[in-house]
Amino acid sequence: MPLDDQTKRWTDRTNDVHAQLTMFLKHMPRAEGRVALRSTFTGIQQILHDPLNAAASDTPIPGSQLAKAVEPFITAMQVIADASTPNSVAQLISHLTDLSTASEQAITLLQEESPPQSVDEVIEEFANDFRLSLLATLTANSKLVELIGAWNQSKSADPATGDYLKIAALQFVPTPEPGTVPVSVVNSLLSDGPSIWTPTERLSIDRVPALYRMVYGQWFTYIHATWEDVYRDRLAAAHGPDDQGNPWQRNDIKSQFFNEIRLIRHDIAHHAGICEDAAENELIRWAEPGEPIAATPQQMLTLLDSFPFNDLRKEPTRSERTTDQLPWSLPSEWVHKVKQHVLKISPRKKDRSGVVMSAIDSWMEDKQE
């Protein structure tokens, strides 16, 4: 599932502001002199700080249904953010009432069933999801790296430092107990290999840490599922009907980049992380055929610049089904034996169906004689 979408983010923001304003207006004394106008108004302005920042960086596409819903709300917030301290309680209440009304109207519009998003809106949301998931992936081990660094320093100064990490507390303890892992194991899984310096040369045994490989593999699974299960359908709807008035289907939305993501994910999930299906990738080319898929952080970072904006904007093309499956159930053991035999004699994936077809064709010809 996707991390979020822009409509939900703005729905949350308007609901949050409206709930806080309702509380202020309900409990605020109406008598003059009983309200500290400056501190109260400053507090209101601080509440609006985050949604106003979002208005600058998470701006809806101009003219979109979302923009029409939230622009009056954003304007009303900006009026209060730019205003000086009110001269009276009545003026403060007037300000808050205007903003409360604007937030309520925005909530009503956001709850209405909206028309399909534009192609650009869907692509921008997907690109944002793509970037944020990569950010989370690339920083996932930061706390562990920091902890192991602290443990190494503490261990050097005090050999009595605990050799086990208590996961729930993120503390080092001296003995194993439920919920602990050996620090030496974590250290090993985060190691990128030793380096040895001599007066004349440097020997480096470089490898991608095992925990990095695990987290990166999870990202390929996540982003593939997000593309397949969410954004292909949304892009198909956003592109509207074809010239004959027929809606596009998810399989009509194609992307070489995300197909290569699919092949890497398949190798990770079904080939023990060994590069087989992804060996012929043309865009994501750092996986070596027959070798473990072990991207470096630098290689993962290159994906940020590879998001296929232009490909996703292209008009879809109809996918015709040109393959089918034989309609009979066969014993699993026999199917496994056939698959292993085909893999052995045909290293190239795209040639394997031809191998099976040739064998069946030969069998059928023999039976006709």
Summary of the structure (lengths in Angstrom):
residues: 369
radius of gyration: 29.3
end to end distance: 55.2
largest distance: 107.1
contacts: 950
relative contact order: 0.07
helix: 61%
strand: 5%
